[in-house]
Amino acid sequence: MQRSPPVILFPAIDLKDGLAVRLEQGDMARATIFNRDPAEQARLFEETGFRYLHLVDLDGAFAGRPVNTAAVERILETVSIPVQLGGGIRDIATIEGWLAEGIDRVIIGTAAVRDPELVKDAARRFPGRVAVGLDARGGRVAVEGWAAVSDLPVLDLARRFEDAGVAAIIYTEISRDGMLTGLDLDGTIALAEAISIPVIASGGLGSMADIEKLTAPRAGKLAGAIAGRALYDGRLDPKKALAMLAAAEGAVP
């Protein structure tokens, strides 16, 4: 069964204090440094064959404004593949600024809960360049860098952006993030089937078994998946993963 468009595997670089790190369950106190040079890490991902990069300004997510700006700018100077960025993006000026810097797509998280009109306005102004990050614990939306959980169900928030021109929804189950326990495919596929916006799975991708599941017909609604810790600690062979996904599309990796 062919999918259109093909599933994209996004390698993640999470930025904290200018370094490439990975958190466990979104806890800033449980950060592991994987590369002190995020731009070099981005270059390695590009050379491996990834065609899209996922960045998160972790400090920015907590501060409510961009913090790791210098690190992001160095990454943009280093790679030619498109980059999507989330963390601390909560007003139209920040969105405009990052898009002008060369970010291909901004991800709005907390502001999507607090100010849905911001997302709709940005999506109208910048077609195809605004995504929504829906991060959840137990099906409820988390905000403020995952430090707080709202009473809002994920699906209710996602439906607010139907027909708004949002490019994608990135759905993360926080309890799985950084834990290598496997993607929440059931929950993510259910979300993708309930809305028309493309959905990207995030949180918990831990092995080639997860990649294989992404090639199954039931995952055909998903637009992509984000891989983090498993790429850094060697549990996931990036070239084999990319080849597997490409083969599922009948394409050459």
N, C-alpha and C positions, 0 to 999 in steps of 0.2 A: 504493500500500500504506500503510495507516494504522498508526501505532504507538500503543501504550498502555502506560504514560503517554507524553505527548509529550516529545520531547527538549528538554532545558533548556540554554540557553547561559548559562554562568556567567562574568561578568566578574571578573577576579582583581585583588585589591589585596594586594601583598606588602609587608609592613611591616619597615623597617629603620631604626633610630634615629628612630622616629616619623614617617618619611617613606614615601611610596608609591614603591616601586622595582620594577625587574625585573632579575633575574639572568640570566646566560648559563650554562647547564648546571649550575645550582645553586652557582656559584662566588661566594662573598660578596665577593671582590675584583673581580668583574666586574659591579658593580651600577650601573644607570642610574637617576637620580632622575627620575620623571615628574610627581610632584605633591608639593609640600611640605605640603599639607593633605589627608590621606587622607579626612577626613570630607567635604570638598568634592568629592573624586573620587567617593566613594560616592553623594553626592547627584546628581551628573551622570549616573552610571550608572542610578540609579533614574528620573530624568526622561526618559532615553532610552527606557525601556520594559523594561529588564531586570527579571525577577521573582524573582531569587535572586542573592545576592552571595557570592563566595568570598574569604575572607581567610586570609592566612598570616602568622603572627608568625615571621619569619625568625630574628631574634635569639633568640626563645624556642626554636626548633628546635635551635639550637646549645647554648643554656644548659640545656635540659632543664626549663625552667619559663617561665611567662608573663613577657614583658619589655615588650612594647608595649601594656600594659594600657590606658593613658590614650588612646592612639589608637583602640583597639578600642571603648572606651566612648563616645568622641565619635562614632564611626560609628553605633553603636547608637542614640544620641540623635538622629541626623540623619535616618536613613532608616526607613521602615516595612516595607520588603521583608525577607523572612527572610535570615539571614546564617549561613553555615557557616564554621567557624574551625578551623585546624590550626596546629601549632607549639608545642612545649613542653607538650603535654597528656599527662602520664605518670602520673597517679594519680587516684583517684576524687574527691578533694577538689577538684582543679582542674576536673574535668568538672562536678561539682555547682556550683562557683562560676560557671563560664561560662554554664551553662544558666540559673542564677538571674539572671544579669546580662541575659539576653535573647537569647543566642546560640541559634539554632534547632537547629543540629546541630554537634557537635564532631567533629573528625577526629583519629583516633589513628594515629600513624605508627610511630615507633621503639618505643613501648611495645607495639604489636601484635606485634612480633617478640620483644621481651624478655619480655613478660608477656601472653600471649594470654588468660589468665583475666581480666585487667583488662577487656579488650574485652567478653568474654562477660558479666561481671558488670554492666558499665555498660549494655550493650544490654538486659539483663533489667530493670534498674532504670528505664531511660529509653527505652522502646520508640520506634523511629523517629527517635531523636535522636543516634545514634552511627554514624559512618562510619569506615571504615578507609582510610588513605592508603598505597597500595602504590607505592613509588618504586623504579625498577629501572634498573640498567645491565646490558645484555646478558642480560636475563631473571633477574638475581639481585637480591634485595631490598637496597636501600640504607637506611642508618640514620644517626642523629646529624646531622640536617640535610644528608643526602647526603654527609657527609664520609667515611663508611665503607661498604663493600659486604660483605654477609654471603654465606655459601655457600648460602643458602636460595632455591630457585626461587620465583618469584612465585606460580605456580599452587598449589604446596604450601601456602604461607601462606594464600592465599585460601580453600582448601578447609577450613582449620581453623575457619573462621567460618560454614560452612554450617549452617543451622538455629539460629544463635546470635541471630538477630534484628537483625543489622547492617543499617542502612538503605541503605548504598551502599558500594561500593569505588571509590576514586578512583585510577586507574592512571596513573602518570606515567613516561614514558621519559625519563630525565634527559638523555641525549645530545641530545635534541631540544628540551628546555625552553629557551625564550628565543631559540631559533635560527631560528624562522620557517621551518622546513624541512618542515612538514606533520605532522599527527598520525600516530602509529603505529597506524593503523586496523586493520591486519592483526593485530597483537599484541593490541590492545584488544578487538577483536571475538572473537578466539579465546578470550580470557579470559572474556568475557561468555557465550559459548556453552558454556563448561565448568563454569560455576557458576550457581546460581539467584539470587545476590545481584545487584541492579542495579549496573552498572558505568558510571562517568563517565570519559571520555577526557581526558587532560591532557598538555600538553607538545608544543609545535611548531606549534599552530594559527596559520597565517600568512597566509591569504587567503580570499577568497570561494570559491575552489575547494574549500577544506576544508569550508566550510559546505555546499556543494553535495553533497559526498561524504556528509555526515551525513544528507542527505535520501534517500539511495539505500536500497533495500530491504535490502541486506546490513548496513547500520548500524542496522537496526531493533531490535536487541537492546540498544543503548546507551541509557542513561538521560539522558545529557547530555554536554557537553564544556565545557572551561574555556578561555577566551580571555584572553591577557595582553598581551604586547608588541604584537601586531598591532592591538589596540584603541587603544593609546597612540600609536603612530607613524603611524596613519592607513591602514594596509594593509587594515584591515577596517572596512567601513562598518556600524556597529552596527544602524542601523535597517533597512538592506537585509538584513543577516544574520538579524535577528529576523523580518522579513517572509517571508524564504525558508523558514525553519523552520516558521513558522505556516502558510504555504501548503501545505507538505508534509503538514500535519495536517488540511487543510481547514478551518482556523480563521482568525479575524480577528486580526492582530497587535495 
